[in-house]
Amino acid sequence: GKTSFTYTLTKGAKSSTATVYVFVNQLVPRLIIWNGAVQTPKAVVTDSNITGNDLTTPSSNTLSIYENYFNLLNVGTTNIDLNKYVQVSITPKLNKKLTLSQFEFIYFSPNNNQGATKYQVRYSTDSGFTGGGTVLIGETNAVKGTDTKITASFPTATTVSSTNALQTFYIRIYPYGMLDVNNNNNINFRIKWKDYHKV
């Protein structure tokens, strides 16, 4: 927001009047960041009522460090493969309920034949994603060769509740759309590591 005040300086018969504007930026705290301080796929939580779970991938993928990115390897499929993803998750503590609003991340897909050309984002409270989960971002063409920020809003009243037992909310990013006929371990998709993948 913005506010202002006016003041007048007077010296003898002379005076000068000026207006000062004060700008206030409202900082909206993030509940959880993967990862805001060090380059490891750890969850940084800002609320004591939730537990953040670390960045994970299935055994069919490899998550490595490349410069200032988490690099997801072995995503070489022409169509979405529900077994190739990077996952983040969050769990309210017992008797707590969490309403989700946004999920945000920055990705980089290499500008060559080794970068994924498409991606999807899905979520679920089922760790096995029975039925493939709920689509948050449908099939989207990846921008290649540059950092691209994605902000996705959850439908109104998207919640996870640990009223009777702990319940976890899972989010998965599925990159795909490029097949290396020689070695699909070369196909990769990078998630920027600092302050850019959060809910």
ZAROTOR-788951 format. One record per residue (C-alpha): residue in one letter; z, x, y; residue number from 0. Coordinates in steps of 0.1 Angstrom, whole numbers, plus 5000, padded with zeros to 4 digits. Last residue first. Layout:
BEGIN
SITE type    z    x    y seq
SITE    A    Z    X    Y NUM
...
This chain:
BEGIN
SITE type    z    x    y seq
SITE    V 4984 5033 4763 198
SITE    K 4973 5069 4764 197
SITE    H 4945 5093 4757 196
SITE    Y 4938 5113 4788 195
SITE    D 4969 5132 4799 194
SITE    K 4957 5165 4783 193
SITE    W 4938 5166 4750 192
SITE    K 4902 5156 4757 191
SITE    I 4889 5139 4725 190
SITE    R 4859 5157 4709 189
SITE    F 4833 5143 4685 188
SITE    N 4817 5164 4658 187
SITE    I 4788 5167 4634 186
SITE    N 4788 5202 4618 185
SITE    N 4807 5190 4587 184
SITE    N 4775 5170 4580 183
SITE    N 4759 5200 4564 182
SITE    N 4721 5202 4558 181
SITE    V 4710 5166 4565 180
SITE    D 4731 5165 4597 179
SITE    L 4735 5128 4603 178
SITE    M 4742 5114 4637 177
SITE    G 4754 5079 4646 176
SITE    Y 4792 5082 4641 175
SITE    P 4825 5083 4660 174
SITE    Y 4852 5058 4650 173
SITE    I 4883 5057 4673 172
SITE    R 4913 5041 4656 171
SITE    I 4943 5023 4672 170
SITE    Y 4973 5014 4651 169
SITE    F 5003 4992 4661 168
SITE    T 5034 4997 4640 167
SITE    Q 5059 4971 4629 166
SITE    L 5096 4978 4622 165
SITE    A 5114 4949 4606 164
SITE    N 5128 4916 4618 163
SITE    T 5119 4916 4655 162
SITE    S 5097 4947 4654 161
SITE    S 5069 4931 4674 160
SITE    V 5035 4943 4683 159
SITE    T 5016 4923 4709 158
SITE    T 4982 4915 4723 157
SITE    A 4991 4887 4747 156
SITE    T 4959 4889 4767 155
SITE    P 4931 4907 4750 154
SITE    F 4934 4945 4752 153
SITE    S 4917 4963 4780 152
SITE    A 4896 4994 4773 151
SITE    T 4894 5024 4796 150
SITE    I 4869 5051 4786 149
SITE    K 4864 5084 4805 148
SITE    T 4834 5105 4797 147
SITE    D 4834 5143 4797 146
SITE    T 4798 5156 4796 145
SITE    G 4772 5167 4771 144
SITE    K 4765 5134 4755 143
SITE    V 4773 5098 4766 142
SITE    A 4780 5079 4734 141
SITE    N 4761 5047 4727 140
SITE    T 4786 5019 4720 139
SITE    E 4792 4998 4689 138
SITE    G 4821 4975 4698 137
SITE    I 4851 4984 4718 136
SITE    L 4884 4966 4709 135
SITE    V 4872 4954 4675 134
SITE    T 4900 4940 4653 133
SITE    G 4907 4957 4620 132
SITE    G 4881 4966 4593 131
SITE    G 4889 4938 4569 130
SITE    T 4922 4954 4559 129
SITE    F 4929 4981 4584 128
SITE    G 4951 5000 4558 127
SITE    S 4980 5005 4583 126
SITE    D 4979 4968 4591 125
SITE    T 4990 4962 4627 124
SITE    S 4954 4966 4637 123
SITE    Y 4931 4982 4662 122
SITE    R 4894 4991 4666 121
SITE    V 4874 5015 4688 120
SITE    Q 4837 5022 4681 119
SITE    Y 4815 5052 4686 118
SITE    K 4778 5063 4689 117
SITE    T 4758 5094 4692 116
SITE    A 4780 5119 4674 115
SITE    G 4773 5155 4684 114
SITE    Q 4758 5182 4662 113
SITE    N 4721 5175 4672 112
SITE    N 4728 5187 4707 111
SITE    N 4746 5176 4738 110
SITE    P 4781 5178 4723 109
SITE    S 4801 5146 4724 108
SITE    F 4830 5147 4749 107
SITE    Y 4857 5121 4750 106
SITE    I 4882 5109 4776 105
SITE    F 4908 5083 4766 104
SITE    E 4924 5050 4777 103
SITE    F 4939 5021 4759 102
SITE    Q 4951 4992 4780 101
SITE    S 4975 4962 4781 100
SITE    L 4997 4961 4749  99
SITE    T 5027 4939 4748  98
SITE    L 5057 4954 4730  97
SITE    K 5085 4936 4712  96
SITE    K 5119 4951 4704  95
SITE    N 5144 4940 4677  94
SITE    L 5140 4974 4659  93
SITE    K 5122 5000 4678  92
SITE    P 5086 4994 4689  91
SITE    T 5061 5015 4670  90
SITE    I 5030 5032 4684  89
SITE    S 4998 5045 4668  88
SITE    V 4970 5069 4673  87
SITE    Q 4941 5074 4649  86
SITE    V 4910 5096 4647  85
SITE    Y 4882 5082 4625  84
SITE    K 4861 5086 4594  83
SITE    N 4870 5063 4565  82
SITE    L 4856 5032 4583  81
SITE    D 4821 5048 4582  80
SITE    I 4800 5035 4611  79
SITE    N 4763 5040 4605  78
SITE    T 4742 5072 4607  77
SITE    T 4771 5093 4592  76
SITE    G 4781 5129 4601  75
SITE    V 4817 5125 4612  74
SITE    N 4828 5158 4596  73
SITE    L 4848 5173 4625  72
SITE    L 4871 5157 4651  71
SITE    N 4877 5182 4679  70
SITE    F 4909 5178 4699  69
SITE    Y 4898 5192 4733  68
SITE    N 4909 5218 4758  67
SITE    E 4890 5247 4742  66
SITE    Y 4883 5234 4707  65
SITE    I 4914 5226 4686  64
SITE    S 4909 5211 4652  63
SITE    L 4911 5177 4635  62
SITE    T 4893 5177 4601  61
SITE    N 4880 5145 4585  60
SITE    S 4878 5132 4549  59
SITE    S 4916 5136 4546  58
SITE    P 4921 5108 4572  57
SITE    T 4928 5117 4608  56
SITE    T 4961 5117 4628  55
SITE    L 4973 5119 4663  54
SITE    D 5011 5117 4663  53
SITE    N 5033 5086 4662  52
SITE    G 5051 5074 4693  51
SITE    T 5084 5055 4689  50
SITE    I 5093 5028 4713  49
SITE    N 5125 5016 4730  48
SITE    S 5133 5050 4746  47
SITE    D 5103 5047 4770  46
SITE    T 5083 5076 4783  45
SITE    V 5069 5088 4749  44
SITE    V 5049 5120 4744  43
SITE    A 5030 5118 4711  42
SITE    K 5019 5150 4695  41
SITE    P 4984 5162 4687  40
SITE    T 4991 5198 4699  39
SITE    Q 4978 5213 4731  38
SITE    V 5009 5211 4752  37
SITE    A 5021 5188 4780  36
SITE    G 5004 5154 4781  35
SITE    N 4994 5148 4745  34
SITE    W 4987 5121 4733  33
SITE    I 5004 5100 4759  32
SITE    I 5028 5070 4756  31
SITE    L 5043 5043 4778  30
SITE    R 5023 5053 4809  29
SITE    P 5040 5048 4842  28
SITE    V 5021 5030 4870  27
SITE    L 5023 5051 4901  26
SITE    Q 5021 5030 4932  25
SITE    N 5005 5051 4959  24
SITE    V 5021 5047 4993  23
SITE    F 5002 5054 5025  22
SITE    V 5020 5058 5058  21
SITE    Y 5001 5054 5090  20
SITE    V 5015 5069 5123  19
SITE    T 5005 5053 5156  18
SITE    A 5005 5072 5188  17
SITE    T 5017 5067 5224  16
SITE    S 5018 5094 5251  15
SITE    S 5038 5094 5283  14
SITE    K 5037 5111 5317  13
SITE    A 5059 5103 5347  12
SITE    G 5087 5126 5334  11
SITE    K 5081 5134 5298  10
SITE    T 5077 5104 5275   9
SITE    L 5067 5104 5239   8
SITE    T 5059 5070 5224   7
SITE    Y 5060 5059 5188   6
SITE    T 5041 5035 5166   5
SITE    F 5048 5026 5130   4
SITE    S 5026 5020 5100   3
SITE    T 5024 5006 5065   2
SITE    K 4999 5010 5037   1
SITE    G 5000 5000 5000   0
